[in-house]
């Protein structure tokens, strides 16, 4: 999208958002949920192109950076004590939901 198209899209969006068009009257036969404005900016290709560009930029921004690192450290003494206090069912649940953590904790079981 070039600069002129972007400006046109922004102007169109601003104009549509500022127009105080009356909402269509509810005849009772329609769905009584939220009413929609008379202007339908989704039919303007410049506006839709601008919106798509903004969405793509938002996605790129959200995906920037490095992902968090997995905790690969050995379990702490406190975690081992908590594991020792677990019932059989709690340990079974841990085994089913997170077998890697279970195996690290189970190595130090008395």
C-alpha atoms as one frame of an Amber mdcrd trajectory, in Angstrom:
protein
   0.000   0.000   0.000   1.502   3.310  -1.035   1.311   6.503   0.999  -1.599
   7.918  -1.012  -3.715   4.766  -0.544  -2.891   4.786   3.170  -3.966   8.416
   3.511  -7.161   7.716   1.562  -7.941   4.733   3.778  -7.303   6.737   6.946
  -9.467   9.619   5.697 -12.265   7.250   4.705 -12.104   5.477   8.049 -12.147
   8.776   9.946 -15.066  10.045   7.844 -17.065   6.875   8.374 -16.393   6.866
  12.084 -17.343  10.531  12.474 -20.555  10.369  10.424 -23.463  10.328  12.794
 -25.820   8.362  10.634 -29.020   7.202  12.333 -29.251   3.520  13.055 -31.851
   1.598  11.087 -35.122   1.226  12.921 -35.809  -2.147  14.421 -39.011  -3.551
  12.968 -39.191  -6.345  15.483 -38.697  -9.066  12.881 -34.929  -8.712  13.018
 -32.518  -9.885  15.626 -32.775  -7.510  18.601 -29.062  -7.662  19.343 -26.720
  -4.782  18.513 -27.751  -2.642  15.580 -25.231  -1.812  12.884 -24.535   1.637
  11.457 -25.783   2.521   7.969 -22.259   2.968   6.555 -20.469  -0.257   5.730
 -16.769   0.551   5.481 -15.920  -3.092   4.727 -16.916  -2.494   1.124 -14.157
   0.101   0.640 -11.033  -1.738  -0.636  -8.698   1.011   0.602 -10.052   0.696
   4.141  -9.863  -3.082   4.087  -6.306  -2.951   2.733  -5.343  -0.564   5.537
  -6.951  -2.790   8.160  -5.165  -5.857   6.788  -1.851  -4.002   6.884  -2.435
  -2.968  10.500  -3.326  -6.545  11.472  -0.170  -7.913   9.820   1.980  -5.296
  11.591   0.339  -6.232  14.894   1.062  -9.907  14.310   4.715  -9.193  13.483
   5.055  -7.040  16.592   3.489  -9.727  18.794   5.876 -12.383  17.474   9.053
 -10.345  17.957  11.538 -11.279  20.611  12.761 -14.574  21.892  10.526 -17.292
  23.257  10.807 -18.060  26.962  13.262 -20.775  27.871  12.031 -24.002  29.372
  13.001 -24.646  32.956  15.654 -27.323  32.651  17.121 -26.867  36.113  17.050
 -29.635  38.643  14.177 -29.491  41.096  14.806 -27.493  44.225  14.773 -29.011
  47.684  11.389 -27.411  48.367   9.907 -28.960  45.200  11.231 -32.368  46.264
   9.646 -31.979  49.702   6.322 -31.053  48.090   6.590 -34.087  45.825   7.281
 -36.320  48.836   4.052 -35.087  50.454   1.917 -35.823  47.374  -0.636 -38.595
  47.467  -0.562 -41.402  44.945  -3.362 -39.723  42.930  -1.554 -36.380  42.894
   1.619 -38.066  41.645  -0.348 -39.979  39.032  -1.938 -36.747  37.848   1.492
 -35.084  37.653   2.803 -38.082  35.705  -0.051 -37.807  33.207   0.048 -34.029
  32.817   3.790 -33.386  32.971   5.897 -36.548  32.752   9.189 -34.644  32.442
   8.698 -32.869  35.759   7.482 -36.101  37.345  10.597 -37.994  36.271  12.921
 -35.243  37.587  11.141 -35.209  40.945  10.797 -38.972  41.182  14.563 -39.501
  40.885  15.063 -38.089  44.359  12.180 -39.934  46.071  13.117 -41.685  49.326
